[in-house]
Amino acid sequence: MCQYQAVDGHIGRWHLAHHSRFALGGLGAAILEATSVTADGRITPGCTGIYDDAHISGLRSITELYRDHGVLSGIQLSHAGRKGSTARPWEGAAPLEANGEEPAWRTVAPSAVPARPEWPVPLALCEDGIAAIVEAFRTATLRSYEAGFDFVEIHGAHGYLIHSFLSPLANQRNDRFGGSLENRMRFALMVAEAVRSVSSHDRPIFYRASVIDDVEGGVTLEDSIVLATALRERGVDVVDCSAGGIVGPVALGLLKQKPNFQVPLAAAIRAKAGVATMAVGLIIDPVSAENAVANGHADLIALGRELMADSNWVYRAARQLGVSNPEKVFPPEYAFYLGSGPIDLRCSI
Ligand SMILES: Cc1cc2nc3c(=O)[nH]c(=O)nc-3n(C[C@H](O)[C@H](O)[C@H](O)COP(=O)(O)O)c2cc1C
C-alpha cells in the first residue's frame, strides 16, 4: 500500500518502521507498494521508484527485513500513466502545479484523454514510447531480484497505465494498441512477456487486474477472463483480482465496498481462466478469508487496510480458526512466551 514517504523514489525510515510491523506478523508474503518503473510513472512525488540502480539498496533493506523473519516479499511494479503527477491523498490528490514546491511532470497515456475532465491532458504514447516503458518494466524486474524480492506483481489495475490501455474509457487509439480487446490487451501482454523473460521458472509472477471498471462502456468481467487467460498463457501465475479506478483519482472510487465484495471476481477468473487468483477487498473476518480459499474462490488472500489496523491479524485468525499452536505464526522471540502457558516470571526472566 502506497505510503507516499519516498524521496526521489528512495525507501526511507518510515518504510522500515511500516514493514517491520508486517515482517513480525506471521504473514505468508508481503507485497511492497506500487513502485514506479520510470520517474514519470509515480503517482505522487512521495511514491517509491525502481527506475535507477541507486534504488536497489533501499529496497534491499525491505527484503532483508522480511527474509530475516521468514516472510516472502514481492514488489508491485507500476506506471501511473495519466493518474501520475498528483499530490498525496491527504494533500488533496489533485494534479501538481507546474510551478509548485513539488513541480508537476507531463503524464503519458494511451490517448490524450485526462482521468478527469479538469485534469491536465496526458501525452498519447507513440510506439517508441510504449516500447521504452515495456523495457523499463523488464529492467525493473531485474532490479527487483537484485534487491532480493522473491516475486514481482505487475500493476495492471486502478486506472494506471496498463489498465488505461485495456479500458475503452481511456484508450481511443486506432492503431494496434486500440480498438478491439485483442489490441487493447497488447500492452499488458507485452509487459507480462518482458517480466517473464527475465524471471526464472521458479519465480511466480502476479498481475493485479481491475477485473471490472463498473462504469458503462468500461472493462467487463468477460474482457478480464480473456485477459487472464492470455496472461496465464504467457506465464503469469496469479491474477490478483481488484476492481475500479479508471475514472477519478482514487482506486475503488465508484464501487460500493462491503465485506468480501471482490471475492466473486476472483472466483470467476479462477473458474473461467484457469489461473490461480488472489482475492482482496474488505476481507476482515478470518472465517470469510478461510472460506474463500476452502471453497475454491481464490488461492491467496490479500489484506490491506485491516492489516494496517492490526498487523497481528494472522495470529488472531489462527486463534479464531482453532489452529493448534497459533503462536507459531510468530518468530520464536514472541512464540515462546505466547505458547508456553502461565510462566513464572520471577525465575524465567
Ligand atoms: C493507503 C492505500 C494505499 C494503497 N496502495 C495500493 C498500491 O500501492 N497498489 C495497489 O494495487 N493497491 C493499493 N491500494 C488498494 C489496496 O491494495 C486494496 O486493494 C484495497 O485497499 C482493498 O483492500 P482492503 O479492503 O483489504 O484494504 C491502496 C489502498 C490504500 C487504502
Ligand as a Chemical Component Dictionary entry (heavy atoms), coordinates in Angstrom:
data_LIG
# 
_chem_comp.id                   LIG 
_chem_comp.type                 NON-POLYMER 
_chem_comp.pdbx_formal_charge   0 
_chem_comp.three_letter_code    LIG 
# 
loop_
_chem_comp_atom.comp_id 
_chem_comp_atom.atom_id 
_chem_comp_atom.alt_atom_id 
_chem_comp_atom.type_symbol 
_chem_comp_atom.charge 
_chem_comp_atom.model_Cartn_x 
_chem_comp_atom.model_Cartn_y 
_chem_comp_atom.model_Cartn_z 
_chem_comp_atom.pdbx_ordinal 
LIG C1  C1  C 0 -3.426  3.801  1.609  1  
LIG C2  C2  C 0 -3.672  2.834  0.497  2  
LIG C3  C3  C 0 -2.666  2.555  -0.394 3  
LIG C4  C4  C 0 -2.869  1.648  -1.429 4  
LIG N1  N1  N 0 -1.843  1.390  -2.295 5  
LIG C5  C5  C 0 -2.002  0.472  -3.262 6  
LIG C6  C6  C 0 -0.929  0.120  -4.108 7  
LIG O1  O1  O 0 0.192   0.587  -3.965 8  
LIG N2  N2  N 0 -1.172  -0.790 -5.085 9  
LIG C7  C7  C 0 -2.402  -1.371 -5.244 10 
LIG O2  O2  O 0 -2.571  -2.181 -6.150 11 
LIG N3  N3  N 0 -3.420  -1.063 -4.443 12 
LIG C8  C8  C 0 -3.238  -0.171 -3.460 13 
LIG N4  N4  N 0 -4.288  0.107  -2.607 14 
LIG C9  C9  C 0 -5.505  -0.734 -2.684 15 
LIG C10 C10 C 0 -5.320  -1.924 -1.730 16 
LIG O3  O3  O 0 -4.219  -2.720 -2.129 17 
LIG C11 C11 C 0 -6.543  -2.827 -1.649 18 
LIG O4  O4  O 0 -6.759  -3.410 -2.904 19 
LIG C12 C12 C 0 -7.768  -2.067 -1.207 20 
LIG O5  O5  O 0 -7.466  -1.209 -0.112 21 
LIG C13 C13 C 0 -8.878  -3.031 -0.795 22 
LIG O6  O6  O 0 -8.399  -3.970 0.161  23 
LIG P1  P1  P 0 -8.595  -3.745 1.750  24 
LIG O7  O7  O 0 -10.077 -3.584 1.977  25 
LIG O8  O8  O 0 -8.036  -5.015 2.376  26 
LIG O9  O9  O 0 -7.840  -2.526 2.145  27 
LIG C14 C14 C 0 -4.117  1.013  -1.572 28 
LIG C15 C15 C 0 -5.146  1.309  -0.685 29 
LIG C16 C16 C 0 -4.945  2.196  0.341  30 
LIG C17 C17 C 0 -6.065  2.465  1.304  31 
# 
loop_
_chem_comp_bond.comp_id 
_chem_comp_bond.atom_id_1 
_chem_comp_bond.atom_id_2 
_chem_comp_bond.value_order 
_chem_comp_bond.pdbx_ordinal 
LIG C1  C2  SING 1  
LIG C2  C3  SING 2  
LIG C2  C16 DOUB 3  
LIG C3  C4  DOUB 4  
LIG C4  N1  SING 5  
LIG C4  C14 SING 6  
LIG N1  C5  DOUB 7  
LIG C5  C6  SING 8  
LIG C5  C8  SING 9  
LIG C6  O1  DOUB 10 
LIG C6  N2  SING 11 
LIG N2  C7  SING 12 
LIG C7  O2  DOUB 13 
LIG C7  N3  SING 14 
LIG N3  C8  DOUB 15 
LIG C8  N4  SING 16 
LIG N4  C9  SING 17 
LIG N4  C14 SING 18 
LIG C9  C10 SING 19 
LIG C10 O3  SING 20 
LIG C10 C11 SING 21 
LIG C11 O4  SING 22 
LIG C11 C12 SING 23 
LIG C12 O5  SING 24 
LIG C12 C13 SING 25 
LIG C13 O6  SING 26 
LIG O6  P1  SING 27 
LIG P1  O7  DOUB 28 
LIG P1  O8  SING 29 
LIG P1  O9  SING 30 
LIG C14 C15 DOUB 31 
LIG C15 C16 SING 32 
LIG C16 C17 SING 33 
# 
